Amino acid sequence: MQNILEVKDLLKVYPDGTIANREISVAVEENTIHAVVGENGAGKSTLMKMIFGIEQPQEGRIFYRGTETEIRNPHHAISLGIGMVHQHLMLAPDLSVAENMVLGVEPLRRTLFLDSDRMVRVTEQISTENGLAVPARKKIRDLPIGVKQRVEILKALFRNAELLILDEPTAVLTPQETEQLFKTLFYLKENGKTILFISHKLREVKQIADRVTVMRDSRIVTTCDAEGLTEDDIAYLMVGREISHDRIPTGDAPGEVKLSVRDLSYVDDDGLPLLKQINFDVRAGEILGLAGVEGNGQTPLINALTGLLSGTKGEIKVTGESIAAMSPRTIRERGLSHVPEDRMENGVADVATLEENFIVDRYFKPRFSRWGRLLWRIISEHSRDLIKRFNVLARSSKTVVGSLSGGNIQKVVVARELSSDPTVIIAAQPTRGIDIGSEELVHNLLKEARDEGKAIFLVSADLDEVLKLSTRVIVIYDGEIVKHFETTDGVTGPDLGPYMLGVKREEGAGGTIRP
């Protein structure tokens, strides 16, 4: 089979001295799905940026369709037939789907005026041709993440992409959205497209890829057919050691109730009830998992617990004290920490340094400031300690967070939240977007926090994660608690499925739930 892309001996060194890629050589066969996997910071995204012309290599050669090419910028890459969907989507939120679709190549009427009707027709046509339904007239900001991603893919196809680069495309998707994306990718492959699929999710790689390239420490370890590899094989090649998939053993008997929720309800501005009489307790020394298909009330529940949602009814207590009317900062001072489900939206300030992000919730405390002045030497020491403990791959504590890989940004959030000495930890999608080695690290840290007596409320779309970590599990459907599993022993994903889909429910599950 003919190669559509070949790179030879690429080297990329950033101005701060970070070697992102070295001696990178790989060939991508036409009409295949070629996965590139590796730990966060292994160099996957940098390699893709060079192929798309965002970054330029210091050394090496790139061949596209057999011709050596210096890809000068993304416009040049697009003209060659290369498209890219970035990990953090590059859409204008205040423009409509159709306006985003034609941005830069807008159809005009009489050469002066934007032809809005034609713009919508073009969007609907390419949407229909590729089986990717999108609402042409809706604004991007009003769409769920899975639909936004479809828009990005359609944008690339509208610009005649033959090689489509997807950088961590499932990092923020629900399982259902991921399944739909894969159907789309198989369809595109059948219709002559080539996909470069960057991921760290090994099950997905095995499910979708024809060939796999494994990267570690800025180098390529191997490239081979996916059929001959197991998930454990890929994991070992990625991190250089065995990864445990065993469930974390249950700890000592839980202690006192640290987080108590009673009759929590919420109706949005359109009159839709998003939370309906939610009741549960989380005790010291346990992890209570919340399972459910995303969009069934998880986000408003998390926002209510952390002070980000007003207008709720019911009672929320932390260590016996009501927090319902408190600000997020006051709630944090009462001992509640929060790993948010969207790290870029609510987790970090991407233009700030690691030091600034690590102290954003504690800069006013005597350890870090005195007489109105920040103690930067102490802050730097604190930040370097967190970077080491949580294995954040960064040049220094003064590195801007936005320059890190997505997985390392997630580790910055987890490091800050777990180091705040919380009583209660709200962990929403704590390992979303991070590699298997870092996932194991976060899981062990949550276990350690549990064993230290923290009360942890875990919300995750990953059922394997919920069952691996949780002492108990509750299931949410349509804003209600529909099932309580008092232990996870012997419980499997199929056991949770009927409750998650609303097919089954346990009478009284929404009542006061205790172990």
C-alpha positions, -999 to +999 in steps of 0.1 A: +000+000+000+013+035-009+024+059+019+005+092+020+030+107+046+065+099+056+087+118+080+124+111+085+147+120+114+127+150+127+141+170+155+123+197+174+138+217+203+118+245+218+135+278+228+136+269+265+157+239+256+129+212+258+136+184+233+101+175+221+110+152+192+142+135+183+151+111+155+114+108+145+108+086+115+075+070+106+054+062+075+016+065+073-001+043+047-029+057+026-066+048+035-057+036+070-063+047+106-029+051+121-028+056+159+000+075+177+002+067+214+024+077+243+024+092+277+016+129+282+046+149+270+060+121+249+059+143+219+028+132+201+012+167+197+045+183+187+049+158+159+014+165+146+020+203+148+050+199+126+031+178+101+004+205+101+029+234+098+022+250+132+058+242+143+089+238+122+115+211+128+152+220+133+162+189+113+146+162+093+125+158+062+087+154+055+073+137+024+037+140+014+024+118-014+061+109-023+072+145-026+096+162-001+077+192+013+085+219+037+052+226+053+055+263+061+022+269+079-013+255+084-026+272+053+001+254+033-008+221+050-045+226+041-036+234+005-017+200+004-048+181+017-039+179+054-065+188+080-062+188+118-087+187+147-069+200+178-073+187+213-087+220+224-111+229+196-104+260+176-139+274+170-153+309+173-180+304+200-201+335+191-204+325+155-228+299+141-218+265+128-221+276+092-201+308+099-173+287+115-175+262+086-167+288+059-145+311+080-117+324+057-134+312+026-168+329+030-192+328+000-201+363-012-231+377-030-221+402-057-185+401-043-194+424-014-219+407+009-219+375+028-242+349+012-257+335+044-282+312+026-254+296+006-232+293+037-260+273+054-266+251+023-229+243+020-228+233+057-259+211+054-246+195+022-212+184+036-229+174+068-252+151+049-225+137+027-204+126+056-231+115+080-222+141+106-254+159+117-248+195+128-273+224+133-260+249+107-276+280+123-268+274+159-240+292+177-210+271+187-213+281+224-247+265+226-235+230+214-223+200+234-186+191+230-193+161+207-212+183+181-184+209+183-159+183+173-181+172+144-179+209+132-141+208+134-140+176+113-164+190+088-143+222+085-113+201+075-133+180+050-148+212+035-112+222+028-106+189+010-085+172+036-072+138+025-051+132+056-070+141+088-051+145+121-072+140+153-053+151+184-068+133+215-103+135+199-120+114+226-105+132+257-137+151+265-163+129+248-189+107+264-188+070+255-218+075+233-201+105+215-169+084+211-189+055+195-204+080+171-170+095+163-156+060+155-185+053+131-176+085+113-139+076+111-146+042+097-169+059+071-142+083+062-116+056+058-140+036+035-143+067+014-106+072+008-095+093+037-065+086+060-067+092+097-038+100+121-054+092+155-035+105+185-046+090+218-036+074+251-068+052+254-056+018+246-090+001+243-099+027+217-067+022+198-073-015+196-108-009+185-101+015+156-064+014+145-048-005+116-013+005+127+002+019+159+032+041+165+043+042+202+062+072+215+082+076+247+105+103+259+103+122+226+113+092+205+094+065+185+097+031+203+080+011+175+055+011+146+036-021+139+002-036+130-024-031+157-036-066+152-005-081+167-006-060+199-026-064+231-035-034+254-009-046+279+017-047+252+010-011+242+009+000+278+043-015+285+058+001+254+044+034+264+056+035+300+083+009+302+067-011+331+037-032+339+004-013+346-020-027+372-057-029+361-069-045+394-095-029+415-082-009+445-089-029+477-115-015+500-100+004+530-109+004+566-146+009+577-157+045+568-159+071+595-182+100+601-203+117+574-183+145+558-205+154+529-243+152+532-268+160+505-305+161+513-334+167+489-313+187+464-333+199+435-327+224+407-349+238+379-331+258+351-343+290+336-363+271+310-383+253+337-365+220+332-359+200+364-322+190+362-318+177+398-347+159+415-346+152+453-309+141+453-298+124+486-265+108+496-238+108+522-200+105+517-180+094+548-144+098+558-123+071+544-145+061+514-149+069+477-185+072+466-187+068+428-214+084+407-221+066+374-243+078+346-245+087+310-232+123+308-259+149+306-281+134+333-275+159+360-238+154+368-227+189+359-254+208+379-248+185+408-211+191+409-217+229+405-242+229+433-217+211+456-189+235+448-209+268+450-210+274+413-248+270+409-274+292+425-311+286+428-310+251+442-333+238+468-324+214+496-294+210+519-257+205+514-234+201+545-197+197+548-186+183+582-221+192+595-221+228+584-245+240+557-227+255+527-257+262+505-254+300+507-216+301+507-193+314+479-169+289+462-140+304+481-157+301+515-167+265+506-130+257+498-120+272+532-144+248+548-124+219+534-139+210+500-116+207+470-128+203+434-112+187+404-135+201+376-146+181+347-134+207+322-098+216+331-095+245+306-128+261+315-127+259+353-094+242+362-065+265+352-056+299+339-037+289+308-018+321+304-005+320+340+025+300+352+025+267+371+034+287+403+005+310+398-019+282+392-007+262+421-014+290+446-045+305+431-066+292+460-041+298+487-020+329+478-036+349+507-025+324+534+004+333+557+026+306+542+026+323+508+022+360+515+031+385+542+020+421+546+004+421+512+034+407+494+038+372+478+067+351+491+079+339+457+108+318+470+084+298+491+059+296+462+086+283+439+097+256+464+061+246+469+055+244+431+087+224+425+076+199+451+042+195+435+058+191+400+079+163+414+052+145+435+027+146+407+051+139+378+042+171+359+064+173+328+074+210+326+106+228+320+103+248+353+077+260+378+076+293+358+064+276+326+031+289+313+004+262+319-010+267+284+022+254+268+018+220+285+002+189+270-034+184+280-026+155+303+000+176+322-025+204+326-048+179+342-020+168+366-015+205+376-052+206+386-051+174+405-019+184+423-034+217+434-066+202+446-051+172+465-025+193+481-050+217+497-055+194+527-092+189+520-117+171+541-140+164+510-127+159+475-151+163+445-132+145+417-150+150+384-134+131+355-101+132+374-082+112+347-099+126+316-073+132+289-043+117+307-023+086+297-024+052+314+007+058+335-005+091+348-040+076+353-024+050+376-007+078+395-039+097+401-058+066+411-031+058+437-032+094+450-070+091+454-065+059+473-040+075+496-063+104+502-091+079+511-068+060+534-059+093+551-096+098+560-107+120+531-142+117+519-142+115+481-171+119+457-160+105+423-179+115+391-166+097+360-179+087+326-153+058+327-171+029+343-139+010+347-126+039+368-157+041+389-156+004+397-119+003+402-119+031+428-153+033+445-163+019+479-199+023+469-217+035+437-248+054+430-263+058+395-279+089+382-305+091+354-325+121+343-314+141+374-325+113+399-306+087+419-320+055+405-297+028+421-274+024+451-248-004+450-237-007+486-205-025+475-187-028+442-177-064+449-188-084+418-204-054+402-196-049+365-204-024+338-234-044+325-248-043+360-248-005+359-259-002+323-297-007+327-299+019+355-277+044+335-301+041+306-333+043+326-344+008+318-343-002+355-346+017+388-345+008+424-375+021+444-364+044+471-329+048+457-333+086+458-339+086+495-313+090+522-285+068+510-260+055+536-236+025+536 
